Amino acid sequence: MQAQQAIELDPFNPVIMGLYGSTFSMVGRYDEGMAMAHKELRMSPNSSLGLQILWWGHHHKGEYDQAFEGAKAFYRAMGLAPIVQIMEEGYETGGYFEAMRVAAEAMASAAQEQYIQPY
């Protein structure tokens, strides 16, 4: 695999690690993807890609409390603190899925006024 070779050639490149971790996650190998994300985050603690991989991994593994924390960390790293606040309020009233629902609604509403990168 070319990604493995890239890691061997440049083992301290957080971007390569993040992309490699993302590849694992996309094919359902969440534990391996999350392991690469942890390595990336040790070098680049606010990497949105690494944080997103952890969020997705926990979500797909049914670890919703960890997924919620991962989602909050991701949105903080993206500079979307208001979304984090909305998620926390949703989590208090209905748990993880309610937090995700209200965050999606808030982002859809905000997108009517300004461009927001969909995640």
C-alpha positions in Angstrom: 0.0 0.0 0.0 1.4 3.4 -1.0 0.2 5.0 2.3 2.3 2.5 4.3 5.3 3.4 2.1 4.7 7.1 2.7 4.7 6.5 6.5 7.9 4.5 6.2 9.6 7.3 4.2 8.3 10.2 6.4 7.2 8.7 9.8 6.9 12.2 11.5 4.5 13.7 9.0 1.1 14.2 10.7 -0.7 14.9 7.4 0.3 11.5 6.0 -0.7 9.8 9.2 -4.1 11.5 9.1 -4.7 10.5 5.5 -3.7 7.0 6.3 -6.0 6.9 9.3 -8.8 8.3 7.2 -8.3 5.5 4.7 -8.7 2.9 7.4 -11.8 4.5 8.7 -13.4 4.7 5.2 -13.1 0.9 4.8 -14.5 0.2 8.3 -11.2 -0.5 10.0 -11.9 2.0 12.8 -9.4 0.8 15.4 -6.6 1.1 12.9 -7.8 4.5 11.8 -8.1 5.7 15.3 -4.6 4.4 16.2 -3.2 6.5 13.3 -5.3 9.5 14.4 -3.8 9.3 17.9 -0.3 9.3 16.4 -1.2 12.3 14.3 -2.7 14.1 17.2 0.5 13.7 19.3 2.3 15.7 16.6 -0.6 18.0 15.7 -3.0 18.2 18.6 -5.6 20.3 16.9 -5.7 18.4 13.6 -9.3 18.5 12.4 -8.7 15.3 10.4 -7.4 13.4 13.4 -10.2 14.6 15.6 -12.8 13.7 12.9 -11.4 10.2 12.6 -11.7 9.6 16.3 -15.3 11.0 16.3 -16.3 8.7 13.4 -14.6 5.7 14.8 -16.3 6.0 18.1 -19.6 6.7 16.4 -19.4 3.6 14.2 -18.3 1.4 17.1 -21.4 2.6 19.0 -19.3 4.4 21.7 -21.5 7.4 21.7 -20.2 9.1 24.8 -16.7 9.1 23.3 -18.1 10.1 19.9 -19.8 13.1 21.5 -16.5 14.2 23.1 -14.8 13.7 19.7 -17.4 15.7 17.9 -17.0 18.6 20.4 -13.2 18.5 20.0 -13.6 18.5 16.2 -15.9 21.5 16.1 -13.7 23.4 18.6 -10.7 22.8 16.4 -12.8 24.1 13.4 -13.5 27.3 15.3 -17.2 26.5 15.7 -17.7 27.0 19.4 -21.3 28.0 19.0 -22.1 24.6 17.6 -20.4 22.9 20.6 -22.7 24.9 22.9 -25.7 23.8 20.9 -24.5 20.2 21.0 -24.1 20.3 24.7 -27.6 21.6 25.2 -29.0 18.8 22.9 -26.9 16.2 24.7 -28.4 17.2 28.1 -32.0 16.9 26.8 -31.7 13.8 24.6 -28.2 12.3 24.4 -25.8 11.9 21.5 -28.3 11.6 18.7 -30.2 14.7 19.9 -26.9 16.6 20.1 -26.1 15.6 16.5 -29.6 16.5 15.3 -29.6 20.0 16.8 -26.1 20.6 15.6 -27.1 19.7 12.1 -30.1 22.0 12.3 -28.0 24.9 13.6 -25.5 24.4 10.8 -28.2 24.2 8.1 -29.8 27.4 9.5 -26.4 29.2 9.6 -25.7 28.1 6.0 -28.6 30.2 4.9 -26.6 33.3 5.9 -23.0 32.3 5.3 -21.0 29.4 3.9 -20.2 26.7 6.4 -18.2 23.7 5.4 -20.4 20.7 5.8 -19.0 17.9 8.0 
